[in-house]
Amino acid sequence: MGQLNATSQSKFNLLSFSEKLNHLQQVAEKAKLLWGYPADAKVKLLNFTENATFSLQAAGRPKVILRVHRLEYATFNNIRTELTWILNLKQQTKLSLALPQKSQNGHYIEAIETPSLAEKRYVVCFEYVAGSAPVDSSDTNEDLEPIVKTCKQIPNWLTFPLFRLAAGLEIKFGKYEKSELTVEDRQLYQKIGKIAATLHLAAQRWPQPAFYERMEWNFSGTFGRNNNFYGASYHTGHWLHSNEIRILDRCVELMRKRLMIYGNGPDRYGMIHSDLRTANLLKNGQKITVLDFDDCGQGWFMYDLASAVALMEHRSDIEEIITELLDGYQQVRTITQQDQDELWTFIMMRRIGLLQSLIYRMGMVVEGSGETVELTPDVLEFFAKGTVVLANRYLKRYSLMPAAKQALPTQKERKTKVPGL
C-alpha cells in the first residue's frame, strides 16, 4: 500500500460509520458524471462491506452498478487485473457475467480524489443484471433471524452463552427433521459446480497479463499476520475462550500439514473466484449470473467449491449439497479422489477465514439483499462457537485420514475444453 493510501485510510477510519457512508455516497455522486449520467441521476447504496456498491439510474439511461473501492488492496493494477479476467471469461466461456462499462473517457477505472482526506479512491461501473440471489428450499439461515431478534432483549452476559449452546446443538444434531433437497435444489448446486469448473478450466488457459496483481488465497493469505482479512485473527476479541482458540489452532496446524502434502500444482491451483456463495449469484429464470470478482486471485480450485457452502456447514444435508456440487463440477472438469478427500480442509479454511472477516467487519457493514442474516454480536458469537464445533469434528475425522498427495493431471484433464453452460 502506498503512503497516500495508508494516510487516507487512517483518516477515513477516524470517521463515524454514518460519516463513512456519507463520504462514499459523495464519491459515487461525483463518479456518476464520469459515466455520463446527469447530476439528478439517482444513486442508491445497495451494500457496504469492503467496497460500497450503488445502483445508478436516470431517465433514458440504462440502470448500472457503481462500485466504490476500498483503499486497502485496491491498486490500479489490482482492479485492472480483475476486470481483464472478467472480460477474458466473457470471451472464452458462455458464463453469464456482469461486465464492466467504460466511462466517457474510455476508461474502465476512474479515480475520485478527496483532498480533505488525502484520498484517491477508485470507482468501477458494471452493467445491471436483473435477478435475485438463489436460495434453496432447505436453507436454514433465515431461521436465525427470529432468534436474534428475541435475544436482542436479553443481556449480553446471558445471550452469548445461549448462542454458544445453540450453535453446538445445531451443528451436532441438525434440524429435528432431516431436510430434503428438491430437484430444483439439486439442479442449483450442480449449476454452481459447473460454474466453478468452467472458471477453473478457463484459468488454466489464461495467460496472466504483465500487470497482474491480485491477492493470494494460499495458507498465509488466510492465516498469516498480514492475511487477506486485514490481518484480523480469531485470537483477538472476546468471541472465543482460550480452550476454543487452542482447538482452532490445532485445526489450522492440521490443515497446514495436509495442504503441504496436497500441493499446489497447476491442476489444483490457479485463478479462482473465491466467494461462490449464492449471495454472489443472480438467478433469472434458468440463467445464473456470476457477480463480485472483487476477491478473485490465485488459490486452490477446491477453495471455490468450499466457498459455495460457506455459512451452510452446519446443515444436516451438507454432504448431499457437496455431492451435487461435485457432480456438477465433474460434468465439466475432471476431479481426482485426492481433491474430494481434501474438500473439508478447504471448507474449514474458508470457515475460519470467514470468522476472521466477520470479526473485522463487525459494526462496519450494510448487508446486501443476498444476505439472509444481519451481522450482529449475537450472530458472530453463534458463528464463532459453531466454527469450534466444526473444527473439533474435522480434527476427529482428518487426524486419522491420510492426506492427499499431489497428482499429475491426466491426459484427459490436459485436453478437456471449456464447455458452455
Secondary structure, DSSP 8 states (H G I E B T S, - for coil): --HHHHHHHHHHHTS-HHHHHHHHHHHHHHHHHHTT--TT-EEEEEEESSSEEEEEEETTEEEEEEEE--SSS--HHHHHHHHHHHHHHHHH---EE--EE--TTS-SEEEEEEGGGTEEEEEEEEE----B----TT--GGGHHHHHHHHTTS-HHHHHHHHHHHHHHHHHH--SS-----HHHHHHHHHHHHHHHHHHHHHHH----TT---EEESHHHHHSTT-TTTT--TTSSSSS-HHHHHHHHHHHHHHHHHHHHH---TTTEEEE-S---GGGEEEETTEEEE---TT-EEEEHHHHHHHHTTT-TT-TTHHHHHHHHHHHHHTTS---HHHHHTHHHHHHHHHHHHHHHHHHHTTS-B--TT-SS---HHHHHHHHHHHHHHHHHHHHHHSSS---------HHHHH------
